[in-house]
Amino acid sequence: MVMLVLFMFVALLVVLFFISSTAKFYLKVIGFYMSLFFLSILLIPLCAITPKKPGNLLYATWMVDNLINPVFSFHWEIQNPDRIIKDQSAVVVCNHQSALDVIGMMHIWPFFHPCLPVLKQELFWSGPFGIFCWLAGCVFLNRSNSEEARKLLNAKMNEMKEKKIKCWIFPEGTRNNEGHILPFKKGAFHIAVQSQLPIIPIVYTPYSKFYSPRERKFETGKTTITVLQPISTNGLTIGDIPMLTERVRNLMIEEFSKY
């Protein structure tokens, strides 16, 4: 009896998936987050062998490219990977549209390795995903205390600079799938200027053609990840940060607007 009920339930979900775009959207979103959940569970034992090492993120890269991308038919095209500075620390800034960014990030990750993402502190408490991120050495920031966050980043960047590790930051500070790039928070640019590290801007093309929570749309699609020319911060001071922030944002908006 239980098996019959389960079969009928699954059959109903399959029917809804094909006849209702709204049901398809929610089922795919649930499936996407469940895939991240189970992927994290698989990654935790691997990362626990060498905790807090950036190389642990390469396990996620392999699993994303071989498991999640084929299942959801995500297609990623990387433009200008040769612009990525090798064997040197840098601050990578990228526009932030949705949780799908994580999948694109893992696809391009081998080009940036070693690199660590800077994440909001709330993700630390997100179950297996948070545990995996901690074991991979990700930096968690308390966004409600900007001064504390800045001090933590400064201390972390000194360590990363010595080890030639890059950091990846979403300067918008929050997801935005509305077809434009939000104003940037200045934390990433403070770190780059104070450490005199180059900035590498990354631009994801809009997801709107295949993914839109507002329209309840989640189809297959292609995203281009473009690496812009690195921007030097040599000789810049704290007073130059507002100008630098707007300069980088304008360059990213220009690229984003091409699509």
C-alpha positions as CSV (number, residue, x, y, z in Angstrom):
1,M,0.0,0.0,0.0
2,V,2.8,2.4,0.9
3,M,4.6,1.6,-2.3
4,L,1.4,2.3,-4.3
5,V,0.9,5.6,-2.7
6,L,4.6,6.5,-3.3
7,F,4.3,5.5,-6.9
8,M,1.2,7.6,-7.4
9,F,2.8,10.5,-5.8
10,V,5.9,10.3,-8.0
11,A,3.7,9.8,-11.0
12,L,1.8,13.0,-10.1
13,L,5.0,15.0,-9.8
14,V,6.1,13.8,-13.2
15,V,2.8,14.8,-14.8
16,L,2.9,18.2,-13.1
17,F,6.5,18.7,-14.2
18,F,5.5,18.3,-17.9
19,I,2.1,20.2,-17.9
20,S,2.7,23.0,-15.5
21,S,5.6,25.5,-15.9
22,T,5.1,26.7,-12.2
23,A,5.3,23.1,-10.9
24,K,8.4,22.5,-13.1
25,F,10.0,25.6,-11.7
26,Y,9.5,24.6,-8.0
27,L,10.4,21.0,-8.6
28,K,13.7,22.0,-10.4
29,V,14.5,24.5,-7.6
30,I,13.9,21.8,-4.9
31,G,16.0,19.3,-7.0
32,F,18.8,21.9,-7.4
33,Y,19.0,22.6,-3.6
34,M,18.8,18.9,-2.8
35,S,21.6,18.2,-5.2
36,L,23.8,20.8,-3.4
37,F,22.8,19.1,-0.1
38,F,23.8,15.6,-1.1
39,L,26.9,16.8,-2.9
40,S,28.0,18.5,0.3
41,I,27.5,15.3,2.2
42,L,29.7,13.4,-0.3
43,L,32.4,16.2,-0.1
44,I,32.6,16.4,3.7
45,P,34.6,13.2,4.3
46,L,37.0,14.1,1.4
47,C,37.6,17.6,2.8
48,A,37.9,16.3,6.4
49,I,41.2,14.5,5.4
50,T,42.9,17.9,4.8
51,P,40.6,20.5,6.4
52,K,40.8,24.2,5.5
53,K,42.7,23.6,2.3
54,P,41.8,25.5,-0.9
55,G,42.4,22.4,-2.9
56,N,39.3,20.8,-1.4
57,L,37.2,23.0,-3.7
58,L,38.6,21.1,-6.7
59,Y,36.6,18.1,-5.5
60,A,33.5,20.2,-5.8
61,T,34.6,21.3,-9.3
62,W,34.8,17.7,-10.5
63,M,31.4,16.7,-9.0
64,V,29.6,19.8,-10.3
65,D,30.9,19.3,-13.8
66,N,30.2,15.6,-13.9
67,L,27.0,15.4,-11.9
68,I,25.0,18.7,-11.5
69,N,25.8,20.3,-14.9
70,P,24.7,17.2,-16.9
71,V,21.5,16.6,-14.8
72,F,20.3,20.2,-15.1
73,S,21.8,20.8,-18.6
74,F,23.7,23.9,-17.4
75,H,26.2,25.1,-20.1
76,W,29.0,27.4,-19.2
77,E,31.3,29.3,-21.6
78,I,34.4,30.9,-20.3
79,Q,35.8,33.9,-22.1
80,N,39.4,35.3,-21.7
81,P,40.7,32.9,-19.0
82,D,44.1,33.9,-20.1
83,R,43.6,37.2,-18.3
84,I,43.7,35.4,-14.9
85,I,46.9,36.3,-13.1
86,K,48.8,33.2,-12.2
87,D,50.9,32.6,-9.1
88,Q,49.8,35.8,-7.4
89,S,47.1,36.8,-5.0
90,A,44.3,39.0,-6.3
91,V,40.8,40.1,-5.4
92,V,38.2,38.5,-7.7
93,V,34.9,40.4,-7.9
94,C,31.8,39.0,-9.6
95,N,28.1,39.9,-10.1
96,H,25.7,37.9,-8.0
97,Q,22.4,36.8,-9.6
98,S,21.3,33.6,-7.8
99,A,22.5,30.3,-6.2
100,L,23.3,29.2,-9.7
101,D,26.4,31.4,-9.5
102,V,28.0,28.7,-7.2
103,I,27.8,26.2,-10.1
104,G,29.4,28.6,-12.5
105,M,32.0,29.4,-9.9
106,M,33.0,25.8,-9.6
107,H,33.2,25.4,-13.3
108,I,35.7,28.2,-13.7
109,W,37.5,27.4,-10.4
110,P,40.5,25.5,-11.8
111,F,41.6,28.6,-13.6
112,F,41.7,30.6,-10.3
113,H,43.0,27.9,-8.0
114,P,44.2,28.4,-5.3
115,C,41.3,30.7,-4.4
116,L,38.8,31.1,-1.6
117,P,35.3,32.5,-1.6
118,V,34.2,35.1,0.8
119,L,30.7,34.2,2.0
120,K,28.0,35.6,4.3
121,Q,28.1,34.2,7.8
122,E,24.6,32.8,7.6
123,L,25.8,30.2,5.1
124,F,28.0,28.6,7.8
125,W,24.7,27.4,9.5
126,S,23.3,26.0,6.2
127,G,23.8,22.4,7.2
128,P,26.2,20.1,5.1
129,F,26.8,22.9,2.6
130,G,28.1,25.2,5.4
131,I,30.3,22.4,6.8
132,F,31.8,21.7,3.4
133,C,32.5,25.4,2.9
134,W,34.2,25.6,6.3
135,L,36.3,22.5,5.6
136,A,37.3,24.0,2.2
137,G,38.6,27.1,4.0
138,C,36.0,29.6,2.8
139,V,35.9,32.9,4.7
140,F,32.7,33.7,6.5
141,L,31.8,37.4,7.2
142,N,29.3,39.0,9.6
143,R,27.6,41.5,7.3
144,S,25.9,43.2,10.2
145,N,29.3,44.4,11.5
146,S,31.2,45.9,8.7
147,E,34.2,46.9,10.8
148,E,34.6,43.4,12.2
149,A,34.2,42.0,8.7
150,R,36.9,44.3,7.4
151,K,39.4,43.4,10.1
152,L,38.8,39.7,9.5
153,L,39.3,40.1,5.8
154,N,42.5,42.2,6.3
155,A,44.0,39.5,8.5
156,K,42.9,36.8,6.1
157,M,44.3,38.6,3.1
158,N,47.7,39.0,4.7
159,E,47.8,35.2,5.0
160,M,46.5,34.6,1.5
161,K,49.0,37.1,0.0
162,E,51.9,35.2,1.5
163,K,50.5,31.9,0.1
164,K,49.5,33.5,-3.3
165,I,45.9,32.6,-2.8
166,K,43.1,34.7,-4.5
167,C,39.8,35.6,-2.9
168,W,36.4,35.7,-4.6
169,I,33.9,38.3,-3.5
170,F,30.4,39.2,-4.6
171,P,30.5,43.0,-4.1
172,E,26.8,43.5,-4.5
173,G,26.4,41.8,-1.2
174,T,23.1,40.0,-2.1
175,R,21.6,38.2,-5.0
176,N,20.0,40.2,-7.7
177,N,18.2,38.6,-10.7
178,E,16.5,41.7,-11.9
179,G,18.6,42.3,-15.0
180,H,21.0,44.9,-13.7
181,I,24.0,45.1,-11.3
182,L,23.4,46.6,-7.9
183,P,25.7,49.3,-6.3
184,F,28.8,47.7,-4.9
185,K,29.8,47.5,-1.2
186,K,33.4,48.8,-0.8
187,G,34.8,46.0,1.3
188,A,36.5,44.1,-1.6
189,F,38.1,47.4,-2.8
190,H,39.4,48.3,0.7
191,I,41.1,45.0,0.8
192,A,42.6,45.3,-2.7
193,V,43.9,48.8,-2.0
194,Q,45.3,48.1,1.4
195,S,47.0,45.0,0.2
196,Q,48.0,46.6,-3.1
197,L,46.5,43.6,-4.9
198,P,45.1,43.6,-8.5
199,I,41.3,43.3,-9.0
200,I,40.0,40.7,-11.5
201,P,36.4,41.5,-12.5
202,I,34.2,38.5,-13.6
203,V,30.8,39.0,-15.3
204,Y,28.1,36.3,-15.6
205,T,25.6,37.0,-18.4
206,P,22.0,37.4,-17.4
207,Y,20.1,34.2,-16.5
208,S,16.8,35.7,-17.4
209,K,16.5,33.7,-20.7
210,F,16.2,30.4,-18.8
211,Y,15.9,31.2,-15.1
212,S,13.5,33.7,-13.5
213,P,11.9,33.3,-10.1
214,R,9.5,36.1,-10.9
215,E,8.3,34.3,-14.0
216,R,8.5,30.9,-12.4
217,K,10.9,29.8,-15.2
218,F,13.7,27.3,-14.9
219,E,14.8,25.8,-18.3
220,T,18.1,24.7,-19.7
221,G,20.4,27.5,-20.8
222,K,23.9,28.8,-21.5
223,T,25.8,31.3,-19.4
224,T,29.0,33.1,-20.5
225,I,31.5,33.9,-17.8
226,T,33.8,36.7,-19.0
227,V,37.1,37.6,-17.3
228,L,37.8,41.3,-17.7
229,Q,41.2,42.8,-17.8
230,P,42.9,42.9,-14.3
231,I,42.9,46.3,-12.7
232,S,46.0,47.4,-10.8
233,T,45.8,49.1,-7.4
234,N,49.4,50.0,-7.2
235,G,49.8,53.4,-5.6
236,L,46.1,53.8,-4.8
237,T,45.1,55.0,-1.4
238,I,42.0,54.9,0.8
239,G,40.8,58.1,-0.8
240,D,40.8,56.4,-4.3
241,I,38.4,53.6,-3.2
242,P,35.1,55.3,-4.2
243,M,36.5,56.0,-7.7
244,L,37.9,52.5,-8.0
245,T,34.6,51.0,-6.9
246,E,32.6,52.9,-9.6
247,R,35.2,52.2,-12.2
248,V,35.1,48.5,-11.7
249,R,31.3,48.5,-11.5
250,N,30.9,50.5,-14.7
251,L,33.2,48.1,-16.6
252,M,31.1,45.1,-15.4
253,I,27.9,46.9,-16.3
254,E,29.2,47.6,-19.8
255,E,30.0,43.9,-20.2
256,F,26.7,42.7,-18.6
257,S,24.7,45.0,-20.9
258,K,26.0,43.4,-24.0
259,Y,23.7,40.4,-23.5
